[in-house]
Amino acid sequence: MTKKIKSVKLVSDFEYIFKCPICNSSMRVFELKSLICSNNHTFDFARQGYINLLTHSVKTKYGKQLFEARRKLIVEGGFFEPLTQAIAEVIKKQVVLKKGTVFILDTGCGEGSHLTNLCNMVNSDPKTTVTGVGIDLSKEGILVASKSYTNKIWCVADLANTPFKDKQFDVILNILAPSNYAEFNRLLKSDGFVIKVVPQSGYLKELREVLFDQSEKQSYSNVETVDLFNENLHSVNSLRIRYTMNLDNSLIHSLVQMTPLTWTTSEERVKSFSEKNSAEITVDLDVLIGRKKVLPVS
Ligand SMILES: [Zn+2]
C-alpha cells in the first residue's frame, strides 16, 4: 500500500472530525484522492499522504533543512525525551484512565516527531487507542512528517482557521509554538486538556550566551505567555522540566539549524558555536496544563 493510500484510509476512518475551512460544512473522502465538502470545495491528498487545507498560500521562514535538523535532534539525539516522558505521564493520568480512546491534536507539529513519540508512549497500554493529528502552517514541516510517519493524520492548516469540527479532541498539544486560544477552546472536548510547552529562563542558555551580547536576550521570561494561558484556560497544573544534554558536533549543528535564535545574530557567532566538538545544553521548559473555563451560570 502506498503512503498516500494508507493515509487516505486513515482519514476515511476519521472524516467526521473535518469541516471545510472555506464554508464550514462536513467533509468526506472522495475517490481515494481528495477530501471534499458538501459544497464541493476539494482538497487533494499529496503523494506523501498529507492534505493541504490552507485556503491561501503562506510562506514561512521554516524550511526543509530546519525540520530535518529538528527531527535528527529529537530522534537521534533524544533531545526532548524527558519532556515527552513527562507529557505522556500527564496524558495517561488525566485522560487515558478515564477513556479507552484518545484523540490528540498537535498544533504546530512541525516534522511530527513530538506527536509520534508521545503517541507511542501513551499507546503502550494495550487497552488504549491513540489517534494523532498534526497540523502546521509550514508545508515543509508536514512534508517531512508525512514522509517519516505514516500512521498519523498530517495537515497543512492555519491555526486561526483549523479544518475540524467543534469538540473533537481530548488533548491539544502546543509545544514551543504559537497559540490560538479561541480555536483551542472550540476544538477541545468539554473534559479535554490543553498542554502547552513554553521556554523557561534557562532554555538553551549556553547557545544564547554565545549568540547574543545583551543580557536581555541572554535570559528569557515567559511571564506574559503564561499569563495569557491562564486568562484563556483554567490552569490545572504546571511542571518545570529542566535537564542538560551533552551534544556532539553533529547534533550541535542540528541544534543551530533548528532554532530561530540564530536568525537575529551574526554568522561569525553562529559559526563559533557550530565548531564546538561537544557542548552541555540546558533544556528548561514549563509544561502548562489547562482545561476549558467553566462559565458561571447566570
Ligand atoms: Zn466547503
Boltz pocket constraint, residues with backbone or C-beta under 6 A from the ligand:
constraints:
  - pocket:
      binder: B
      contacts: [[A, 20], [A, 21], [A, 22], [A, 23], [A, 24], [A, 25], [A, 37], [A, 38], [A, 39], [A, 40], [A, 41]]
      max_distance: 6.0
